[in-house]
Amino acid sequence: MRIEGAEDVEISHVQYSSNWAGAVFSEGAGTFTAVTGTFTVPTPSGSGSASAWVGIDGDSCGNAILQTGIDFNINNGQVSYDAWYEWYPDYAYDFSGISVNAGDQIKLTVTAYSTTSGIAVIENLSNGQQVQQQLTSSSALCEQDAEWIVEDFESGGSLVQLADWGTVTFTDATATTASGSQGPGGAGEIDIVNSSNQPISSVTITDSSVTVTYTGN
């Protein structure tokens, strides 16, 4: 399962977290109804895992998160990928019917129909496969956070060993509000720090993209 949100402290307009790196909008409740972004699947190195995802809530609103993404795993040099969706506090579930390989272009979208229902969609633009899952939950979204994130996720009650994911760039990144769609320009930056509170990621945010780079332990 994934952690319910970023475990963070804010320093000089940048959030530092034990598990999230990327861009986050945090506005008033009821602001965001959809988030999307497209990225090229990286080849991880080292050992461990990381996950790239888009989501609604989980930062300033910890009640629930609607999210979908791709896990990158490397074990003894063997690389694998998993496509998944989650409405926290329920567990994450893997999609079937979609294959993911390094270099594929993946489009991620989550849409909240209401605070308790929505859909997660993953499209592999490289091979034409698409999967989706309609979701309902008794844990209501606030619809106040929109995120494009690379995460050191949790398994078995603790963070997994974090793989070097290289660089993930979310392009065509948009968050949908009642007044239309907006890009990530102006979103807050969040970076992962290690046990010594040293940043191990860097983030670049433009009007249409979020680039998240692993900089090392």
N, C-alpha and C positions, 0 to 999 in steps of 0.2 A: 504494500500500500504506500501511498505518498503522504507526506506530512501535510497537515491541514492548512499550512500557510508558511510564509517566510518567517524564520526565526531571526529577528533582525534588530538592529539599533541604527538610528539615523545620525549621520555625521556629515556636516557641511553639505547638506542638500543631496547626499548620496546615501542610500541605505546599504548597510553591510549585513550580510546574512550568512548563516552556516550552510544554506542549501539552495538558494535561488540566485541566479544572475540573469539580468535582462532589463526590461522596461515595464513600468507599472504606472497606469493612471489610477488615481484614487479621487473620486468625486462624490457627489451626494447620492444617496440611495435612489435607485430607479433610473440611473443614468445610462448604463450600458446594457444592450440587449444582444450583441453579437461581437465576436472577435475572430479575425482571420489572419493568416500569414502563410507564406510559402518559403520553404528552405530546401537547400541541397543537402542530402544525407551525407554526413561526414564519415570517414573511417577513423574510429577511435584508436588510440594507442595506449601503451602502458597496460594496466590491468584494472578491471572494474566496470562501471556503468555510468551513464548519464542519460538525461531525458530532455528532449526539446518539446515544448508544448505551448498552446495558447489557452487562455482561460478567463473566466469571469469570477471575480471575488477571490478571497483567500489571503489578501494582504491586510487592508484595513478592516475588512469584513471576514471574520473567521468562522462564521456559521456554516458555510458550505462553499464548495468550489465546483463549478462545471468546467471540465477541462478535457482536452484530448491531445495526444502526442505520440512520439516515437521514442522508444528506449534504444540506446546504443550500448552494446555489451562486448567486452573483449576478455577472453579467458584462455590463458596459455596460447595466445596468438590467434585464437579463433574468434572471429567477429560475427555477431548476430544482432538482429533488430526485432523489436516487438512494437506493434501498433496497438494503442489502447485508448480507453475512454474512462471517465470517472465522474461521478457526482458525490464528492465527499460530503458526509462521512462514510458513505458506502465505499467498498473497495474499488480499486481499479480492475478493469476486465480487459482482456486482450481481444482484439478483433480477429476473426478468421476471414479468409477470402481475399486477403491482400498480401502481396509479397513486397518486401522492401530491401533494396540493395544500396550499397555505397554509390553516390552520384545521382541517385534518383531525385527528382523534383517532387516534393510532397507539399500539398496544400492542406492546412488544418483549419477547421471552422467549428466554433461552438455558437449556438443560437439559443437564447432563452425565450420561449414562447410566453412564459410567465415566471414568477419567482419559484415555482415548483415543477415546471416542465420545460423540456428543451430537447435539443438534438446535438449530437457530436458527429462530425463528418470528416473523413480522411480520404483525400484523392491522391493517387499516385499519378502525377501528370506524365511520367515517363513511360508507364506501361498501360495506362488507361483504366486501371482498377480503382474502384471507389467502394467504400464501406460507410455505413452510418448506423447510428443507434438512437432511437427515441428514448428519452429518459424522463422519469418522474421521481420526485423525492418529497418526503415530509420535512426535510431540512431546507428551509427557504433561502434562496439567494437574496442578497441585498441589492445586487446589480450596481455596485458602486466601484468595483475594481475591474480593470481590463489589463491583461498581461500577455507578454511574449517572453518566455522564460526557458533557460537551460537549468536543469535541476540535478542536484545530488539527492536522489530520492531515498525513501526509507523502505527497508525490508526487514521483517522480523524484529521490529522495534528499534532499529538503529539505522543510521545512514549507511548506504552501501559505499564500498570503496569507489572513489571518484576516478573515472577514466579521463584521460586527456582527449577532449572532443575536438580539439583544433579550433575551428571557427564555424559557427552557425550564424547565418544571416537570414533573418526573416524579411522577405521582400513583399511588396504589395500588402503591407501590414495595415489593417484598418480595424477600428472599433466603431460600432454602430450605436448611435444615440437617437433620441426622438427627433433631433434636428438634422440627422443625416449621418454620413460616415466621416471619420477623421483619422488621419495617420498618427503615428506615435510621436511626432514632433511635440515637445513640451512635456512628455511623460517623464517620470522620475526614473533615475538609474538605480539599479540594485546589483551589488557584486558579492560573490562568495568570498568569505575569508576562511583561512585555515585555523588550526587550533592556537596559533600564535597571533591571531587577529590580523594577519597579513593578507591582502587581497590576492586571489589566485585567478581572477577573471578581469576582463576589461570590456566595456560596453560603449558602443557608438550608436547614437540615436539620430536619425534624420526624419524628414517629414513623411517618408514612406517605408523606412526600413529600420531594423534593429540588428546590430551585429554584436555577437557575444563570443569572445575569444578566451580560451583557456591560456593563462599565463604561467601556470605551474605552481607547485608547492614551495 
